[in-house]
Amino acid sequence: MAKPWHWYVYVIECMDGTYYTGCTWDISIRYNQHLSGKGSKYTRKHGVRRLAYVEYHENLEGALLREKQIKDWSQQKKRKLISGVWQAQW
């Protein structure tokens, strides 16, 4: 039986305090790509401090919509999401 697909939306805190938001089917592989400098131009330029937030999604469409939503947020709202303040509201 085939493994069902699942997706993750994640937020990386960069060394300069900014955030990078992405989407992947394998969070471990993708995070290691960011750490090695092969994940994105943004994290290569700003550095990776930590994986700050991960959210599970059943399908790619839902994950992509959520990724776009988070990317449009202010740094302050992203900090609230990471700290758990916004979790009850989505």
C-alpha positions as MATLAB code, in Angstrom:
seq = 'MAKPWHWYVYVIECMDGTYYTGCTWDISIRYNQHLSGKGSKYTRKHGVRRLAYVEYHENLEGALLREKQIKDWSQQKKRKLISGVWQAQW';
ca = [
       0.000    0.000    0.000;
       1.351    3.417   -0.965;
       2.208    5.940    1.693;
      -0.310    8.809    1.677;
       1.113   12.208    0.829;
       1.234   14.816    3.511;
       2.649   18.315    3.550;
       4.168   20.703    6.042;
       4.272   24.456    6.256;
       7.281   25.624    8.218;
       8.830   28.842    9.473;
      12.571   29.259    9.894;
      13.930   31.982   12.115;
      16.947   33.525   10.399;
      20.094   34.807   12.081;
      18.999   38.428   11.560;
      15.611   37.856   13.249;
      13.588   37.654   10.028;
      11.479   34.642    9.075;
      11.380   32.378    6.048;
       8.167   30.439    5.364;
       8.091   27.372    3.154;
       6.221   24.207    2.249;
       7.551   20.651    1.887;
       6.595   16.991    2.027;
       9.693   16.075    4.100;
      10.562   18.615    6.784;
      13.815   16.916    7.813;
      15.296   16.894    4.306;
      14.140   20.438    3.579;
      15.488   21.857    6.839;
      18.864   20.217    6.221;
      18.896   21.799    2.746;
      18.425   25.207    4.372;
      21.182   24.496    6.897;
      23.593   23.502    4.129;
      22.868   26.647    2.091;
      20.944   24.811   -0.617;
      17.401   25.505    0.629;
      16.702   28.991   -0.702;
      18.434   32.215   -1.634;
      16.735   33.908    1.319;
      18.058   31.557    4.007;
      21.466   31.435    2.326;
      21.631   35.247    2.583;
      20.078   35.653    6.062;
      21.379   32.479    7.746;
      19.406   29.875    9.695;
      18.999   30.189   13.447;
      16.333   27.526   14.032;
      13.255   25.757   12.743;
      10.699   27.820   14.646;
       7.344   26.395   13.567;
       5.892   23.402   11.695;
       2.294   22.738   10.713;
       0.875   19.521    9.162;
      -1.487   19.554    6.166;
      -3.367   16.706    4.490;
      -2.877   18.067    0.966;
      -0.654   20.349   -1.081;
      -3.402   22.843   -1.869;
      -4.094   23.509    1.812;
      -0.397   23.798    2.584;
       0.227   26.260   -0.252;
      -2.696   28.438    0.829;
      -1.430   28.482    4.399;
       2.141   29.219    3.277;
       0.930   32.241    1.300;
      -1.171   33.427    4.238;
       1.765   33.300    6.653;
       4.141   34.937    4.148;
       1.764   37.912    3.946;
       1.839   38.413    7.734;
       3.958   40.943    9.603;
       7.011   39.825   11.577;
       5.041   40.502   14.779;
       2.162   38.233   13.738;
       4.635   35.496   12.755;
       6.241   35.756   16.216;
       2.801   35.317   17.778;
       2.165   32.228   15.644;
       5.505   30.749   16.686;
       4.825   31.457   20.361;
       1.386   29.829   20.134;
      -0.781   32.933   20.499;
      -2.358   32.586   17.025;
      -2.765   28.801   17.011;
      -6.243   28.915   18.501;
      -7.380   31.397   15.855;
      -6.739   29.547   12.612;
];
